[in-house]
Protein backbone atom coordinates (compact mmCIF):
# COMPACT_ATOMS: atom_id res chain seq x y z
CA UNK A 1 0.00 0.00 0.00
CA UNK A 2 1.42 3.36 -0.99
CA UNK A 3 1.27 6.16 1.56
CA UNK A 4 2.44 9.73 1.28
CA UNK A 5 5.87 10.44 2.68
CA UNK A 6 7.02 13.37 4.76
CA UNK A 7 8.63 14.72 1.62
CA UNK A 8 5.23 15.10 0.03
CA UNK A 9 3.93 16.74 3.21
CA UNK A 10 6.62 19.36 3.00
CA UNK A 11 5.24 20.71 -0.22
CA UNK A 12 1.58 19.98 0.56
CA UNK A 13 1.03 21.17 4.10
CA UNK A 14 -2.38 21.29 5.77
CA UNK A 15 -4.44 24.45 5.14
CA UNK A 16 -3.30 27.42 7.16
CA UNK A 17 -6.49 27.56 9.17
CA UNK A 18 -5.88 24.03 10.36
CA UNK A 19 -2.24 24.81 11.10
CA UNK A 20 -3.25 27.83 13.19
CA UNK A 21 -5.72 25.69 15.07
CA UNK A 22 -2.85 23.35 15.88
CA UNK A 23 -0.95 26.12 17.57
CA UNK A 24 -3.96 27.31 19.52
CA UNK A 25 -4.44 23.90 21.09
CA UNK A 26 -2.78 23.61 24.47
CA UNK A 27 0.42 21.66 24.24
CA UNK A 28 0.54 21.68 20.45
CA UNK A 29 -0.68 18.68 18.48
CA UNK A 30 -3.29 16.75 20.39
CA UNK A 31 -3.19 13.06 21.15
CA UNK A 32 -5.41 10.21 20.32
CA UNK A 33 -7.60 10.33 23.40
CA UNK A 34 -8.46 14.00 23.59
CA UNK A 35 -10.91 15.33 26.15
CA UNK A 36 -12.37 17.57 23.46
CA UNK A 37 -15.59 17.02 21.55
CA UNK A 38 -13.68 15.00 18.94
CA UNK A 39 -13.11 12.33 21.54
CA UNK A 40 -13.85 8.78 20.46
CA UNK A 41 -14.24 5.62 22.51
CA UNK A 42 -11.39 5.97 25.00
CA UNK A 43 -10.99 2.21 25.24
CA UNK A 44 -10.18 1.85 21.56
CA UNK A 45 -7.84 4.48 20.25
CA UNK A 46 -4.64 3.44 22.00
CA UNK A 47 -4.38 6.26 24.54
CA UNK A 48 -6.05 4.56 27.51
CA UNK A 49 -5.26 0.86 27.00
CA UNK A 50 -5.65 -1.80 29.67
CA UNK A 51 -2.63 -2.25 31.91
CA UNK A 52 -1.90 -5.84 30.84
CA UNK A 53 0.96 -6.25 28.38
CA UNK A 54 4.10 -8.35 28.24
CA UNK A 55 6.30 -5.94 26.25
CA UNK A 56 8.45 -3.10 27.57
CA UNK A 57 6.92 0.38 27.67
CA UNK A 58 8.68 3.72 27.76
CA UNK A 59 7.43 7.31 27.74
CA UNK A 60 9.16 9.73 25.39
CA UNK A 61 8.28 13.28 26.44
CA UNK A 62 8.76 15.56 23.43
CA UNK A 63 6.26 18.18 24.54
CA UNK A 64 8.84 20.96 24.86
CA UNK A 65 11.86 19.84 22.83
CA UNK A 66 13.29 17.08 20.69
CA UNK A 67 13.54 13.87 22.73
CA UNK A 68 15.67 10.76 22.18
CA UNK A 69 15.25 7.19 23.39
CA UNK A 70 17.76 4.40 23.95
CA UNK A 71 15.92 1.21 23.04
CA UNK A 72 18.46 -0.89 24.93
CA UNK A 73 17.26 0.60 28.22
CA UNK A 74 14.02 2.42 27.43
CA UNK A 75 15.48 5.62 28.87
CA UNK A 76 15.10 9.11 27.47
CA UNK A 77 18.66 10.38 27.05
CA UNK A 78 20.74 13.39 26.06
CA UNK A 79 22.13 13.67 22.55
CA UNK A 80 25.65 12.67 23.57
CA UNK A 81 24.43 9.41 25.14
CA UNK A 82 23.57 6.21 23.23
CA UNK A 83 20.20 6.44 21.48
CA UNK A 84 18.51 5.25 18.28
CA UNK A 85 15.26 7.18 17.66
CA UNK A 86 14.27 10.81 18.25
CA UNK A 87 10.97 12.67 17.96
CA UNK A 88 10.27 16.39 17.57
CA UNK A 89 6.83 18.00 17.35
CA UNK A 90 5.95 19.35 13.90
CA UNK A 91 9.09 17.67 12.48
CA UNK A 92 8.61 13.95 13.14
CA UNK A 93 10.87 10.99 13.87
CA UNK A 94 14.55 10.63 13.01
CA UNK A 95 17.37 8.17 13.50
CA UNK A 96 20.77 8.81 15.02
CA UNK A 97 23.58 8.88 12.47
CA UNK A 98 24.69 5.30 11.82
CA UNK A 99 21.38 3.78 12.93
CA UNK A 100 19.10 2.12 10.38
CA UNK A 101 15.42 1.15 10.43
CA UNK A 102 12.61 -0.30 8.35
CA UNK A 103 8.85 -0.70 8.56
CA UNK A 104 8.44 -4.33 9.62
CA UNK A 105 4.66 -4.47 10.02
CA UNK A 106 1.73 -2.15 9.34
CA UNK A 107 -1.99 -2.61 9.84
CA UNK A 108 -3.29 -2.39 6.30
CA UNK A 109 -6.95 -1.93 7.20
CA UNK A 110 -6.33 1.62 8.46
CA UNK A 111 -6.48 3.27 5.03
CA UNK A 112 -8.83 3.05 2.09
CA UNK A 113 -7.88 2.63 -1.58
CA UNK A 114 -7.20 6.38 -1.82
CA UNK A 115 -4.89 6.29 1.21
CA UNK A 116 -7.44 8.12 3.36
CA UNK A 117 -7.47 7.05 7.02
CA UNK A 118 -10.56 5.16 8.16
CA UNK A 119 -11.65 6.42 11.57
CA UNK A 120 -13.57 3.28 12.52
CA UNK A 121 -10.50 1.12 11.91
CA UNK A 122 -8.26 3.38 13.99
CA UNK A 123 -10.83 3.23 16.79
CA UNK A 124 -10.59 -0.56 16.91
CA UNK A 125 -6.94 -0.54 17.94
CA UNK A 126 -5.51 -0.47 21.43
CA UNK A 127 -2.43 -1.49 23.35
CA UNK A 128 -3.54 -5.09 23.92
CA UNK A 129 -4.98 -6.07 20.54
CA UNK A 130 -1.84 -4.83 18.73
CA UNK A 131 0.60 -6.72 20.96
CA UNK A 132 0.39 -9.87 18.84
CA UNK A 133 1.43 -8.03 15.67
CA UNK A 134 4.34 -6.48 17.60
CA UNK A 135 5.46 -9.86 18.89
CA UNK A 136 5.14 -11.40 15.43
CA UNK A 137 7.96 -9.23 14.07
CA UNK A 138 10.81 -11.71 14.11
CA UNK A 139 14.28 -10.86 12.89
CA UNK A 140 14.78 -14.51 11.97
CA UNK A 141 12.04 -14.47 9.33
CA UNK A 142 13.40 -14.66 5.82
CA UNK A 143 10.98 -11.96 4.63
CA UNK A 144 11.91 -9.39 7.28
CA UNK A 145 12.46 -5.85 6.01
CA UNK A 146 15.93 -4.41 5.41
CA UNK A 147 16.89 -1.48 7.66
CA UNK A 148 18.19 1.63 5.90
CA UNK A 149 19.57 4.96 7.12
CA UNK A 150 17.62 8.20 7.06
CA UNK A 151 18.16 10.83 4.42
CA UNK A 152 17.51 14.54 4.91
CA UNK A 153 14.29 16.09 3.66
CA UNK A 154 15.27 19.78 3.40
CA UNK A 155 12.89 22.70 3.79
CA UNK A 156 14.71 24.74 1.15
CA UNK A 157 14.43 23.07 -2.23
CA UNK A 158 17.65 22.82 -4.18
CA UNK A 159 16.01 23.35 -7.55
CA UNK A 160 12.57 24.99 -7.39
CA UNK A 161 13.91 28.55 -7.64
CA UNK A 162 16.05 28.29 -10.79
CA UNK A 163 15.91 27.13 -14.42
CA UNK A 164 18.80 25.73 -16.40
CA UNK A 165 20.24 28.10 -19.00
CA UNK A 166 21.40 26.15 -22.10
CA UNK A 167 23.27 29.13 -23.56
CA UNK A 168 27.02 28.26 -23.66
CA UNK A 169 27.77 31.87 -22.85
CA UNK A 170 26.08 31.40 -19.48
CA UNK A 171 29.02 29.20 -18.44
CA UNK A 172 26.87 27.06 -16.21
CA UNK A 173 25.03 29.90 -14.50
CA UNK A 174 21.31 29.28 -14.22
CA UNK A 175 18.39 31.66 -14.56
CA UNK A 176 17.31 32.57 -11.05
CA UNK A 177 13.56 33.00 -10.56
CA UNK A 178 12.08 36.23 -9.25
CA UNK A 179 8.70 34.74 -8.29
CA UNK A 180 7.55 33.29 -4.96
CA UNK A 181 9.56 30.10 -5.49
CA UNK A 182 12.66 32.12 -4.55
CA UNK A 183 12.30 33.57 -1.06
CA UNK A 184 12.22 32.48 2.58
CA UNK A 185 12.03 34.03 6.02
CA UNK A 186 14.84 32.48 8.04
CA UNK A 187 15.05 32.14 11.83
CA UNK A 188 18.54 31.88 13.31
CA UNK A 189 20.04 28.89 15.10
CA UNK A 190 19.65 30.60 18.50
CA UNK A 191 16.08 31.61 17.69
CA UNK A 192 16.80 35.30 18.23
CA UNK A 193 17.53 36.69 14.74
CA UNK A 194 15.61 36.72 11.46
CA UNK A 195 16.23 37.57 7.82
CA UNK A 196 14.57 37.48 4.42
CA UNK A 197 16.73 35.54 1.96
CA UNK A 198 16.65 35.11 -1.81
CA UNK A 199 19.11 33.44 -4.16
CA UNK A 200 20.74 35.68 -6.75
CA UNK A 201 23.37 33.46 -8.39
CA UNK A 202 23.98 29.75 -8.90
CA UNK A 203 26.75 28.34 -11.07
CA UNK A 204 25.97 24.65 -11.39
CA UNK A 205 29.34 23.60 -12.78
CA UNK A 206 31.27 25.48 -10.13
CA UNK A 207 28.90 24.68 -7.24
CA UNK A 208 28.81 28.27 -6.08
CA UNK A 209 25.88 30.40 -4.97
CA UNK A 210 25.04 33.83 -3.66
CA UNK A 211 22.05 35.19 -1.78
CA UNK A 212 20.58 38.56 -0.96
CA UNK A 213 19.94 38.92 2.76
CA UNK A 214 17.68 41.43 4.49
CA UNK A 215 18.40 41.30 8.22
CA UNK A 216 15.58 41.98 10.68
CA UNK A 217 16.54 44.87 12.98
CA UNK A 218 13.78 44.26 15.48
CA UNK A 219 11.50 46.82 13.89
CA UNK A 220 12.09 46.49 10.14
CA UNK A 221 14.01 44.60 7.48
CA UNK A 222 17.28 46.31 6.59
CA UNK A 223 18.35 46.88 2.95
CA UNK A 224 19.51 43.74 1.16
CA UNK A 225 23.20 42.84 1.16
CA UNK A 226 24.90 40.10 -0.81
CA UNK A 227 26.53 37.10 0.79
CA UNK A 228 30.10 36.11 0.03
CA UNK A 229 30.51 33.36 -2.55
CA UNK A 230 29.03 30.17 -1.13
CA UNK A 231 31.56 27.80 -2.69
CA UNK A 232 30.86 24.16 -1.84
CA UNK A 233 32.70 22.66 -4.82
CA UNK A 234 35.22 20.76 -2.71
CA UNK A 235 33.52 20.51 0.69
CA UNK A 236 30.47 21.68 2.59
CA UNK A 237 30.28 25.31 3.71
CA UNK A 238 28.33 26.87 6.58
CA UNK A 239 26.79 30.34 6.37
CA UNK A 240 26.16 32.46 9.47
CA UNK A 241 23.21 34.87 9.33
CA UNK A 242 24.29 37.38 11.98
CA UNK A 243 27.78 37.95 10.57
CA UNK A 244 27.02 37.15 6.91
CA UNK A 245 30.14 35.01 6.84
CA UNK A 246 31.07 31.58 5.50
CA UNK A 247 33.00 28.83 7.25
CA UNK A 248 34.32 25.47 6.09
CA UNK A 249 33.87 23.97 9.56
CA UNK A 250 30.79 23.19 11.61
CA UNK A 251 31.13 25.22 14.80
CA UNK A 252 27.41 24.91 15.56
CA UNK A 253 26.82 28.62 15.01
CA UNK A 254 25.43 28.60 11.49
CA UNK A 255 22.07 28.88 9.77
CA UNK A 256 22.50 27.29 6.31
CA UNK A 257 24.76 24.48 5.11
CA UNK A 258 25.53 23.94 1.42
CA UNK A 259 26.94 20.65 0.13
CA UNK A 260 27.08 18.35 -2.89
CA UNK A 261 25.11 15.11 -3.10
CA UNK A 262 26.60 13.47 -6.15
CA UNK A 263 25.68 15.94 -8.89
CA UNK A 264 22.88 17.42 -6.82
CA UNK A 265 23.05 19.97 -4.04
CA UNK A 266 21.69 19.97 -0.51
CA UNK A 267 20.72 23.13 1.36
CA UNK A 268 20.13 22.47 5.06
CA UNK A 269 18.97 24.59 7.98
CA UNK A 270 20.53 24.26 11.43
CA UNK A 271 17.59 22.53 13.07
CA UNK A 272 15.51 19.37 13.04
CA UNK A 273 17.24 16.51 11.24
CA UNK A 274 20.07 18.73 9.97
CA UNK A 275 21.47 20.42 13.06
CA UNK A 276 21.33 21.08 16.77
CA UNK A 277 20.06 24.65 16.48
CA UNK A 278 16.61 26.22 16.36
CA UNK A 279 16.91 27.46 12.77
CA UNK A 280 13.90 27.14 10.51
CA UNK A 281 12.34 28.72 7.46
CA UNK A 282 8.96 29.83 6.20
CA UNK A 283 8.20 30.15 2.51
CA UNK A 284 5.51 29.53 -0.05
CA UNK A 285 4.83 26.01 1.25
CA UNK A 286 2.20 27.04 3.77
CA UNK A 287 3.83 28.61 6.83
CA UNK A 288 2.97 32.18 5.85
CA UNK A 289 -0.24 33.98 6.73
CA UNK A 290 0.51 36.65 4.11
CA UNK A 291 0.74 36.35 0.32
CA UNK A 292 4.53 36.07 0.07
CA UNK A 293 7.76 36.61 1.97
CA UNK A 294 7.82 40.16 0.57
CA UNK A 295 4.65 40.92 2.52
CA UNK A 296 6.17 39.92 5.87
CA UNK A 297 6.81 43.07 7.91
CA UNK A 298 7.38 41.35 11.27
CA UNK A 299 8.83 37.80 11.28
CA UNK A 300 8.02 37.41 14.98
CA UNK A 301 4.30 38.01 14.43
CA UNK A 302 2.46 34.68 14.20
CA UNK A 303 -0.30 36.42 12.26
CA UNK A 304 2.29 36.73 9.47
CA UNK A 305 4.52 33.69 10.04
CA UNK A 306 2.78 31.12 12.20
CA UNK A 307 5.62 28.59 12.33
CA UNK A 308 9.23 28.08 11.23
CA UNK A 309 9.96 24.59 9.96
CA UNK A 310 13.28 22.78 10.28
CA UNK A 311 14.53 19.93 8.11
CA UNK A 312 13.00 16.51 8.62
CA UNK A 313 14.25 12.97 8.10
CA UNK A 314 13.15 10.78 5.20
CA UNK A 315 13.20 7.05 5.88
CA UNK A 316 11.40 4.24 7.62
CA UNK A 317 9.58 6.57 10.03
CA UNK A 318 7.86 8.58 7.32
CA UNK A 319 5.23 5.87 6.72
CA UNK A 320 2.55 4.58 6.95
CA UNK A 321 1.07 7.70 8.60
CA UNK A 322 1.58 11.41 8.02
CA UNK A 323 4.26 11.20 10.69
CA UNK A 324 5.02 7.50 10.27
CA UNK A 325 3.91 5.95 13.57
CA UNK A 326 1.30 8.73 13.90
CA UNK A 327 -1.53 9.90 11.64
CA UNK A 328 -2.81 13.45 11.87
CA UNK A 329 -6.51 14.36 12.07
CA UNK A 330 -8.25 11.02 11.55
CA UNK A 331 -11.94 11.58 10.93
CA UNK A 332 -13.66 14.95 10.88
CA UNK A 333 -13.25 17.98 13.10
CA UNK A 334 -10.21 17.04 15.15
CA UNK A 335 -6.52 17.82 15.20
CA UNK A 336 -5.39 14.70 17.02
CA UNK A 337 -2.38 12.50 16.33
CA UNK A 338 -3.48 8.86 16.15
CA UNK A 339 -1.07 5.90 16.50
CA UNK A 340 -0.85 3.66 13.45
CA UNK A 341 0.51 0.85 15.68
CA UNK A 342 3.10 0.08 13.00
CA UNK A 343 6.11 -1.91 14.16
CA UNK A 344 9.62 -0.84 13.16
CA UNK A 345 12.86 -2.79 13.17
CA UNK A 346 15.91 -0.77 14.21
CA UNK A 347 19.54 -1.76 13.69
CA UNK A 348 22.27 -0.13 15.76
CA UNK A 349 25.81 -1.47 15.44
CA UNK A 350 24.62 -5.07 14.84
CA UNK A 351 22.10 -4.81 17.68
CA UNK A 352 18.44 -5.04 16.68
CA UNK A 353 15.36 -3.60 18.37
CA UNK A 354 11.70 -3.26 17.50
CA UNK A 355 9.35 -0.47 18.53
CA UNK A 356 5.73 0.53 18.21
CA UNK A 357 4.11 3.85 19.21
CA UNK A 358 0.90 3.15 21.09
CA UNK A 359 -0.10 6.63 22.32
CA UNK A 360 0.59 10.31 21.71
CA UNK A 361 -0.82 11.48 25.07
CA UNK A 362 0.72 9.20 27.65
CA UNK A 363 -0.61 5.98 29.14
CA UNK A 364 -3.54 7.80 30.73
CA UNK A 365 -4.53 9.52 27.51
CA UNK A 366 -4.72 12.86 29.32
CA UNK A 367 -1.11 14.00 29.11
CA UNK A 368 -0.02 16.77 26.72
CA UNK A 369 0.39 15.94 23.06
CA UNK A 370 3.82 14.55 22.12
CA UNK A 371 3.94 12.47 25.31
CA UNK A 372 4.64 9.31 23.36
CA UNK A 373 4.23 5.83 24.80
CA UNK A 374 6.58 3.43 23.02
CA UNK A 375 6.48 -0.35 23.12
CA UNK A 376 9.95 -1.75 22.54
CA UNK A 377 11.98 -4.93 22.79
CA UNK A 378 15.27 -6.38 21.69
CA UNK A 379 15.10 -8.41 18.49
CA UNK A 380 17.50 -11.33 18.81
CA UNK A 381 18.85 -13.52 16.04
CA UNK A 382 18.84 -17.24 16.67
Secondary structure as UniProt FT lines:
FT   HELIX           6..11
FT   HELIX           16..24
FT   TURN            26..27
FT   TURN            32..33
FT   TURN            37..38
FT   TURN            42..44
FT   STRAND          56..61
FT   STRAND          67..70
FT   TURN            71..74
FT   STRAND          75..77
FT   TURN            79..80
FT   STRAND          85..88
FT   TURN            89..91
FT   STRAND          92..95
FT   TURN            97..98
FT   STRAND          100..105
FT   HELIX           108..110
FT   TURN            113..114
FT   HELIX           119..123
FT   TURN            127..130
FT   HELIX           131..136
FT   TURN            139..140
FT   TURN            142..143
FT   STRAND          151..153
FT   TURN            160..161
FT   STRAND          162..163
FT   HELIX           168..170
FT   TURN            171..172
FT   STRAND          175..176
FT   TURN            180..181
FT   STRAND          184..187
FT   TURN            189..190
FT   STRAND          194..203
FT   TURN            204..207
FT   STRAND          208..216
FT   STRAND          225..226
FT   STRAND          230..231
FT   STRAND          237..240
FT   TURN            241..244
FT   STRAND          245..247
FT   STRAND          256..261
FT   TURN            262..263
FT   STRAND          264..269
FT   STRAND          280..282
FT   TURN            284..287
FT   HELIX           293..295
FT   TURN            299..300
FT   TURN            302..304
FT   STRAND          311..314
FT   HELIX           316..318
FT   STRAND          323..324
FT   STRAND          326..328
FT   STRAND          336..339
FT   STRAND          343..348
FT   TURN            349..350
FT   STRAND          351..359
FT   TURN            362..364
FT   TURN            369..370
FT   STRAND          371..378
//
